[in-house]
Amino acid sequence: MATAASGLGIVIIGSALGYWGGMSGGGYGFYSMNLASPFWPAHSSLFPSVPIQLAEATGGQYEGYQYLGAGVLLVLGMALLNRKGIALLIQLTKQHVGLFLACLALMAIAVSNRVYFLHIPVLLTHFTMPGAEQMRSSGRMFWPVAYVMMIGGIYVLCRVWPKVWPLVLLAGITLQWQDTLGMRQGVQWVENTILTPPAPEDSESLALMKPFDKIEIHPRLECDGADSRYIMRFLYAAALQNASVNTMYTARLMPEAACHMSAEQPHPLDRQTLVILTGTSQRIHALSWSRLQHAQCGVMDKATFCVAADVPFPAGLSPAGKAPVLPIGQEIVTAGPQFRNEEILESGWSAPENWGVWSETPDPSLYLHLPAEVHRANLVLRMHSTPGTPQHVRVLLNGTQIAEWDVQPDEADYKADFPLTPETQSASLQLQISNPVRIGQDPRLLGIALLSLKVIGLD
């Protein structure tokens, strides 16, 4: 009854706080626990050559990895070596059936619906319990179970080995301390890294952002989190000065913060606001936006910073250059080594690979800046969908549909005509993809693969 009441309380409190309304980034079944991890001594200082890869079947099971440690395994082994110990464990299980059932439930959540022992599949199913996506890193649910196993092992050891348990426990503590030496050194290194003085580029960002009370970052992490590590420095700087921000790095997204591309534009600037536009395509976008809002913009590293026209121009910024113009009638290959126009991939695309680039959101967008003599153009995209999953794609310009395609798994050309904005000679095209999927162990939400594109002037 206590277990059921606790579970019901979690559901009710989570509902009251809006927790169950959050949209998870996915990961249930990927960030799970491998059944071998409690006994597989990766990251162990006693067995330094044991690789974690063998206990890593999905590519994300590092999140659910917890080796019990040589000391805990010694204690558990001694407890089970004696028949009295086995009998006492059975008795304790019956006596504390609620705790036992809770541990079983946590284990079931930890291994998820894709159960592996090393790389051997034990159970693979598409069934997921309601709310499972909220437990995206489900492998961590084993951690409380591991502590119960340790405490129970020590209790049984003391009861069934009354004469030698102090020596065994001392040996276990010594083994555990030595086994975790590398882990403790790693934690100490992380702490020391956090306490080191900021790097010069971080100090420049802090100084630049200090005069402002409001920070706007575009694209928001809710729209495109591909460069989240870079954006974190700006969130950290804003937090240090207690400035408000329009985005945040979170594991779950509430409906109020969802990304609506048609509304994703910087607000008109005031003296207290700093707008940060990250990425090459956003730098180009800033040129037209700053003209409309009478803002002044400059570049530092990969970001463009914009302030109101009547605010002193921040030191350390280089003037924003002119937008590069796409060549007309020339095929632009998106393969990594040959790709020279990264500004085209405005948002929602993965990193270019040696064959092309994948979309990794349901609504990626392309930014096209064309010569002044072109007023209407034809876009040709060479693409294919995910293997075995055709994708229906709607093409929108400023929220208005201009084309729709049924993109097949086989490579083909797809075309759309569009007008250009006279003031900027540019177009931002949003592609709405019907059914992005995850393939195998790849955590990305893949929809279409873009191999190349070509723009042809119509008039």
Secondary structure by P-SEA (a helix, b strand, c coil): caaaaaaaaaaaaaaaaccccccccccccccccccccccccccccccccccccccccccccccccccccaaaaaaaaaaaccaaaaaaaaaaaaaaaaaaaaaaaaaaaaaccccccccccccccccccccccccccccccaaaaaaaaaaaaaaaaaaaccccaaaaaaaaaaaaaaaaaaaaaaaaaaaaaaaccccaaaaaaaaaaccccbbbbcccccccccccccaaaaaaaaaaacccccccccccccccccccccccccccccccbbbbbccaaaaaaaaaaaaaacbbbbbcccbbbbbcccccccccccccccbbbbbccbbbbccccccccccccccccccccccbbbbcccbbbbbbbbccccccbbbbbbccccccbbbbbbbbccccccccccccccbbbbbbbbcccccccbbbbbbbbcbbbbccccccccccccccbbbbbcc
